[in-house]
């Protein structure tokens, strides 16, 4: 549970950032989330934001600052399509979904990192990204040196296992595995 002081700090930052041309995400019944742009600065005490949607529709969007019912802020354009979600300035549902959509639909990348985890989008078709040449390309590389891929995760796991084996010895490792 978030502390009251943390919520107050978040709201204060949000108030400072909500000026004309600030881009936000709002819920949408058809698209789940849609982007919009503020058409005028937010002033403390106002109960709504004036927004322009992507289709140029102008809309008044109700907000409640006290209960933290605010639209999510859009990430800077330079971060759109980032290969690691943790690099996003704002890490929330619409930003994650948008980033995955951009990587998959515009760049044809099915893999995206989220820290040390790998997020995969099923393309529902065979892709030429698992051949021997790809295995060799990722072999010996550090995770993050190349585009996200299952082979990068496998290589990192192998390196960690080999390092642990070197440091602790095979007997200790086998004893620990036997406990599982």
C-alpha positions as CSV (number, residue, x, y, z in Angstrom):
1,X,0.0,0.0,0.0
2,X,1.3,3.4,-1.0
3,X,2.0,6.0,1.7
4,X,0.0,9.2,1.8
5,X,3.2,11.3,1.3
6,X,4.2,9.2,-1.7
7,X,0.7,9.8,-3.3
8,X,0.9,13.5,-2.6
9,X,4.3,13.7,-4.2
10,X,3.1,11.9,-7.3
11,X,0.1,14.2,-7.6
12,X,2.3,17.3,-7.2
13,X,4.6,16.1,-10.0
14,X,1.5,15.2,-12.1
15,X,0.1,18.8,-11.6
16,X,3.4,20.3,-12.8
17,X,3.6,18.2,-15.9
18,X,0.0,18.7,-17.0
19,X,0.3,21.7,-19.3
20,X,-0.9,22.4,-22.8
21,X,0.5,19.8,-25.3
22,X,1.2,17.2,-22.6
23,X,0.3,13.8,-24.0
24,X,-1.7,11.4,-21.9
25,X,-3.4,8.0,-22.1
26,X,-7.1,7.7,-21.3
27,X,-9.3,4.6,-21.2
28,X,-11.2,3.7,-24.4
29,X,-14.0,1.2,-24.7
30,X,-12.8,0.0,-28.2
31,X,-9.0,0.4,-28.2
32,X,-8.5,-0.1,-24.4
33,X,-6.3,3.0,-24.3
34,X,-6.1,6.0,-26.6
35,X,-3.7,8.9,-26.6
36,X,-4.7,12.5,-26.2
37,X,-3.1,15.9,-25.8
38,X,-4.0,18.6,-23.3
39,X,-5.3,21.7,-25.0
40,X,-4.9,23.9,-22.0
41,X,-2.9,23.9,-18.8
42,X,-4.3,22.2,-15.7
43,X,-5.1,24.6,-12.9
44,X,-5.5,23.3,-9.3
45,X,-9.0,22.6,-8.4
46,X,-10.3,21.9,-11.9
47,X,-12.4,18.8,-12.2
48,X,-11.6,18.0,-15.8
49,X,-9.0,18.3,-18.5
50,X,-9.5,19.6,-22.0
51,X,-8.1,17.0,-24.4
52,X,-7.7,16.6,-28.1
53,X,-7.8,12.9,-29.2
54,X,-5.7,11.5,-32.1
55,X,-8.7,11.9,-34.5
56,X,-8.8,15.6,-33.6
57,X,-12.0,15.2,-31.4
58,X,-12.0,17.6,-28.5
59,X,-13.1,16.1,-25.3
60,X,-13.5,17.1,-21.6
61,X,-12.1,14.4,-19.4
62,X,-13.2,14.2,-15.8
63,X,-10.5,13.9,-13.1
64,X,-10.3,13.6,-9.4
65,X,-6.9,14.6,-8.1
66,X,-7.7,13.6,-4.5
67,X,-8.5,10.0,-5.3
68,X,-5.7,9.8,-7.9
69,X,-8.0,9.3,-10.8
70,X,-5.8,10.9,-13.3
71,X,-4.8,10.0,-16.9
72,X,-1.5,8.3,-17.4
73,X,1.3,10.4,-18.9
74,X,2.8,9.5,-22.3
75,X,6.5,8.6,-22.6
76,X,8.8,10.9,-24.6
77,X,8.9,9.9,-28.3
78,X,12.5,8.9,-28.0
79,X,11.5,6.0,-25.8
80,X,8.7,4.7,-27.9
81,X,9.8,1.2,-29.2
82,X,12.5,0.8,-26.5
83,X,13.7,-2.8,-26.2
84,X,13.6,-2.8,-22.4
85,X,10.4,-1.7,-20.7
86,X,12.3,-0.6,-17.6
87,X,13.9,2.2,-19.7
88,X,10.5,3.9,-20.0
89,X,10.0,7.1,-18.0
90,X,6.4,6.0,-17.2
91,X,5.9,2.3,-16.7
92,X,2.1,1.7,-16.6
93,X,-0.3,-0.5,-18.6
94,X,-0.9,1.8,-21.6
95,X,2.8,2.6,-22.0
96,X,3.7,-1.1,-21.9
97,X,1.0,-2.1,-24.3
98,X,1.9,0.7,-26.7
99,X,5.6,-0.1,-26.6
100,X,4.9,-3.8,-27.3
101,X,2.6,-2.8,-30.1
102,X,5.1,-0.5,-31.7
103,X,7.9,-3.1,-31.4
104,X,5.7,-5.9,-32.9
105,X,3.7,-4.1,-35.6
106,X,6.2,-1.5,-36.7
107,X,9.6,-3.2,-36.1
108,X,8.6,-6.9,-36.3
109,X,10.3,-7.6,-32.9
110,X,8.4,-10.3,-30.9
111,X,10.8,-10.1,-27.9
112,X,11.1,-7.2,-25.4
113,X,13.0,-7.1,-22.1
114,X,11.4,-6.0,-18.9
115,X,14.6,-6.0,-16.8
116,X,15.8,-9.5,-16.7
117,X,12.5,-11.0,-17.9
118,X,11.7,-11.5,-21.5
119,X,8.3,-10.6,-22.9
120,X,7.3,-12.5,-26.0
121,X,4.4,-11.8,-28.4
122,X,3.2,-14.8,-30.3
123,X,3.2,-13.8,-34.1
124,X,1.2,-17.0,-35.0
125,X,3.5,-17.7,-37.8
126,X,6.9,-19.3,-38.3
127,X,9.8,-16.8,-38.1
128,X,13.4,-17.2,-39.3
129,X,14.8,-16.2,-35.9
130,X,15.8,-19.5,-34.5
131,X,18.4,-20.9,-36.9
132,X,21.9,-21.9,-36.3
133,X,23.3,-18.5,-37.5
134,X,21.1,-16.8,-34.8
135,X,22.4,-19.2,-32.1
136,X,26.0,-18.4,-33.1
137,X,25.2,-14.6,-33.1
138,X,24.0,-14.7,-29.5
139,X,26.7,-17.2,-28.3
140,X,29.1,-15.4,-25.9
141,X,27.2,-12.1,-26.0
142,X,26.0,-10.3,-22.9
143,X,22.3,-9.9,-22.4
144,X,21.4,-6.4,-23.6
145,X,24.3,-6.2,-26.2
146,X,21.9,-7.4,-28.9
147,X,18.2,-7.3,-29.5
148,X,16.1,-9.1,-27.0
149,X,15.8,-12.8,-27.8
150,X,15.3,-16.1,-26.0
151,X,18.8,-17.1,-27.0
152,X,20.2,-14.1,-25.1
153,X,18.3,-15.3,-22.0
154,X,19.6,-18.8,-22.5
155,X,23.2,-17.5,-22.9
156,X,22.9,-15.5,-19.7
157,X,21.5,-18.5,-17.8
158,X,24.4,-20.6,-19.0
159,X,27.0,-18.0,-18.0
160,X,25.5,-17.7,-14.6
161,X,25.4,-21.4,-14.1
162,X,29.0,-21.8,-15.3
163,X,30.1,-19.0,-13.0
164,X,28.3,-20.5,-10.0
165,X,29.8,-23.9,-10.8
166,X,33.3,-22.3,-11.0
167,X,32.9,-20.5,-7.7
168,X,31.2,-23.2,-5.6
169,X,32.2,-26.4,-7.2
170,X,30.0,-29.2,-8.6
171,X,29.5,-31.1,-5.4
172,X,27.9,-28.1,-3.7
173,X,25.7,-27.5,-6.7
174,X,24.5,-31.1,-6.9
175,X,23.6,-31.1,-3.2
176,X,21.6,-27.9,-3.6
177,X,19.8,-29.4,-6.7
178,X,19.1,-32.6,-4.8
179,X,17.1,-30.6,-2.2
180,X,14.7,-29.3,-4.8
